[in-house]
Amino acid sequence: APLLLINQYAVAPSAGHVQAALASGVWVAYVATSANGDSMLYVTSRSSRHTLALLPAPQSTRITLSGMSDQWVIWQSGANLAAGPWTLLASRLPASATGADAAQSAPVVLASNADSAAQTPAVLNGLWIEHDTALVALSTHGPGGEILRLDLFADQGTPVSRVIARTALRGHALTDPSVSGTTYYWAEVWLDSANALHGDVWRGNGISQPLKVTQTGLAFAPRTTAQTLIWTQTSAAVPLDTTALTTEPAQVIQSALDLLGGTIQSRNLTGGGDRELAAHGGASSLQVSGTVLVWRDSGEFHTFDLSRNGPSTIEGQIRDATYAGATGTSLVWGQSSSATINVFDHD
């Protein structure tokens, strides 16, 4: 029965309300906020059920879960605002949740907007991680932005970084990177002469000239899974606040992307062919795990299972959740006030 695939994990008794959670095959990670508003990042071993706090003390600043693998949790300290400050960090997960292996070393800084120089990060536009490899999309304080590949290492040394894609055009940004096989996918978004926001999906190998995958100028928030490309398609370009654009275009674009919605579209990457999976969904909430998609619309979560060609087996259980998160192996959801976190693993 499908319910047998769902595991539940207890929230640390003094943690407070869970704001977000993710799971790998080995760990469940979650951010919880206490009654006084402080936040803490926790991980629970899926085998021993032992919970560790990943920070030496709760933070008064916002903590956002950005991604995780069996080896790493990536998180953002501070709100994702150009005015900042914020820092993107990677915490190495121990080999086990108990004993000497549980000793925590300092997290690795991946990006920060503490410096306001033109070529330094302004806002984070998306992150993808698998094993020890992460892709980070950043807009800079100056024109344009880039997508970086970061190879992380267990010795906590500085990650090896290389540029996968870059734009130096004002009013342009690169967002939502992912990998399928050896091919990188991302969106380029841009403003037209009327300051309306457009987007198209691109692909490349990080070496040769990238290729445009969609041609509508209305495609945003690409995701890749199971040899399938998923994206959100708007019915028209999205008008932006022209007053705010003069001071911080990167912030205005990212804020618009956070609120954008449209149809959920898919394309088979091996055989081609596009189809609509849902009439409407929030682009920033769209996540994929194996063959299962999850997104938020009108205050409810919805799912689509590509292998079933319809809603997933957990559709009824996830609909009223207050948070949901997806990795390559697992879907997580729950009620913020609940003492348990639900995890669904796919084959």
Salt bridges, closest charged atoms under 4 A:
ASP132 OD1 - ARG92 NH1 3.51
GLU146 OE1 - ARG166 NH2 2.85
ASP151 OD1 - ARG149 NE 3.21
ASP176 OD1 - ARG223 NH1 2.91
GLU188 OE2 - HIS172 ND1 2.85
ASP192 OD2 - HIS198 NE2 2.88
ASP200 OD2 - LYS212 NZ 3.77
GLU248 OE1 - HIS141 ND1 3.84
ASP274 OD1 - ARG267 NE 2.57
ASP297 OD1 - HIS280 ND1 2.72
GLU300 OE1 - ARG319 NH1 3.56
GLU315 OE2 - HIS302 ND1 3.70
GLU315 OE2 - ARG319 NH2 2.84
ASP345 OD2 - ARG46 NH2 2.62
